[in-house]
């Protein structure tokens, strides 16, 4: 539950998950803005996939750790991120790329 900070997620998790959340929100905003054909089911599943990221960022313990939250991203990708599905965003790929970037460079270097 969102409340007072307990313990921040360690790097590279903090920066990588923040990047994924940011990209997911921007992507949804662009899909809506440019009237992409997106179902309410896909919008729901995308929000369901990222809704625990905020708590992972500032209260990293218990259920809200990488090993659990990544399953939400994987579930979304399994349903919506296959080639041929449009519009699409691949959350686990974004996370993996962001984690590698942070580990190699100490920050996100790709847009």
N, C-alpha and C positions, 0 to 999 in steps of 0.2 A: 504494500500500500504506500502511496506517495505521502511522504511526511518529512521528518527530519533526516538528514543525511546520516548514513551508517558507515559505509566504507565505499569509496569510489572503486570502480572496476580498474583492474591493473591494465597497463599497456601490454600488448597492443590492442586489447579488447575495447578499452574506453574509446579511443579514436576511431577504430574500425567500425564498431557498432553505431557510434554517432554518425559516421559517414553513411552507413546503410540506411539509417532512419531518415536522414536528410534527403538522400537520393530517392527513397521510396515516396516521401511526401511531395517532393518536386515532380516526380514522375506522375503521380496521381493528379496533381494540379495541372500539369500539361495535358494529360489525357482528357480531363474535363474541359479545359480551356479550348482545345482544338477538336472537341466533340468526337473523340475516338469512340468506337463501338465497344463499350466496356459494360459488362453486366454488374448488377448489384452484388451478385455472388462473388465476382472477382474483387470488387472493392472491399466487400466484407472480409474476404480471405486475406487480402493485403493488409488491412488494418489489424486483423487477428494475428498475422505473422509478426508485426512490428510492435504490438501494444506492450510487450514486456521489456522492450529495449530501454525505455526511460528508467525503469526500476533497476535493471541490470547495471546501468551507468552509475547510479548513486547509492545503491544498496546491494553491492555485490556479495551475496552470500545466500545460503539456503537454496531455494529453488531458482533464484535469479542469478545464474552463472552461465557461462558460455555453453557448457555441455548440455544444458536444458533448453536455453533460448534458441540455440541454433536449430533445434528440431522444428520449431515454429517456421523458421525460414525454409527448411527442407520440405516441410509439408506444403507450403505455398508453391515452391518451385516444382514439386512433383505434379501438382495439379495444373499450373498455369504457365510454366516457363519452357515448355517444349517448343522446338522449332515449329513454325506454322501457326502457333497461337499468337494472335495479335489483338490488342497490344500486349507486350510482355516486358518483364523485368526479371532478372535472375538474381535473387537476393543472396544466395550462397556464393555465387561467383563474385558479386560485389564485395561480400565480406572477406572471402579468401584473398582477393586482390588487395583490398585495403589492409588486411593483416600483414601480408607480405611487404607492402609498401612501407608501413609503419616500422616493421622489423628491420628493413633494409635502410630506410632513410630517416627514421624518427618522426615521420609525418606523412600525410597523404600528399603525393606529388601529382597524381592524375586528377583531371577535372571530374 
